Amino acid sequence: MRHSSMNKLGRVILGASLLGLGIPYVLVVAVNCLMGWPNSRPEEGSRFQRALHPTRVLNLNYVFVQQVGMLQFLPLYLRFWKFYREAETVTRDIPYGRNSNTLDIWWPSANQSLAKDASSTDPSQQHRRPVFVYVYGGAWGSGDKNLYGLLAQSLADRLEAIVCVPNYSIYPKGIVTDMLHDLADTIAWIKTSELIRSLGGSPEQIILCGHSAGGHLVAMVTLNLAHRSVTEVQNSETSKSSSEALSLLSSVRGVIAISGVFDIADHYQFESWRGVEDMSYMWRAMDGRANFAKYSPTLVLKELDSQQIAKLPPFILIHGTEDGTVPVSASEKFASALSEDGAPVSLVIVSGGGHAPLVLDMMEEGRPFYTEMTTVVMEHVKRVLPSSTLPRHLTPPKGSTE
């Protein structure tokens, strides 16, 4: 009898062990099959051995458990899908740029009728609103402007701004150079847009804001424009490129990067520690590991001379202490690099903030980080735009030192 009980216990333990090992490996195999068994380090041997190493399997399963936690935002997802379909304070799917992408333009809900009669509106009689460009994240390989209507409306209402949300050439449609072209094209479109002017927007008062991969892109496009804005080779082609870059950069009055990636090699090591570096779109969007330095704002900054750095707009970097997707050190290192080179920068560390919640909570008043995040954004807008162009509720009181 005792022997029989021991056999049963042994079978239970063995079954539990096989189940405990089997489920993690089944998940990893399924994900790799779905992704095509990618391998960012072919020089290290078999992609199958890399993917099925026990440490990587455990780390990847931990990441999966973290992602399951995002289900807490499901009610919010349902609300912003419904909101986007029904919103009236938006013009959707406007073509722009060289890569056949589209963008949405949002305006304050208090002025809901603006676009309906834009042709009869005299822009000279309107308050000139800043234009806030929001660039979503998604690891350079996912995301869509349709997901950010609630955020755009919240920003438009709080800032009394025109908010532009562009789609851009996420991988595999494009690599990072295409994405940077898209952002430059977005700025160029804003500067010549009659719709922006008819809504009271000021094409010369642009704020760039990006989250995660979007934070990387807004930093990179700003540094690239600064790099091109001063040229030593005076021929017609480089002179034209320099003039165009300077024109675009002069309209960017501030850059807000939330939970951004600023050193691609550093982040690749962090992804390796998490076991996701092969499946991540990052190395493919950067066109291979050899280009990591080329697309790292912290390193690109070192290539700028004093003239180019002097042309940079103020940066504000925002990061949460509980971010498990992009470590807070990413923003800390970039802020330090900007400060050391004399570029204007502020760093805001949000206690308890995770990666997605800092942006998702800005969509609705009453969410945990709504007040803190919107206040930080509003304060930055107050600092970088002339008081004469600000809405009354953003204008510092008389006698203020701001």
Secondary structure by P-SEA (a helix, b strand, c coil): caaaaaaaaaaaaaaaaaaaaaaaaaaaaaaaaaacccccccccccaaaaaacaaaaaaaaaaaaaaaacccaaaaaaaaaaaaaccccccccccccccccccccccccccccccccccccccccccbbbbbbbbbbcccccccccccaaaaaaaaaaaccbbbbbbccccccccaaaaaaaaaaaaaaaaacaaaaaacccccbbbbbbccaaaaaaaaaaaaaaaacccccccaaaaaaaaaaaaaaaaccbbbbccccccaaaaaaaaaaaccccccccccccccccccccccaaaaaaaccaaaaaaccbbbbbbbcccccccaaaaaaaaaaaaaacccbbbbbbccccccccccccccccccaaaaaaaaaaaaaaaccccccccccccccccccc
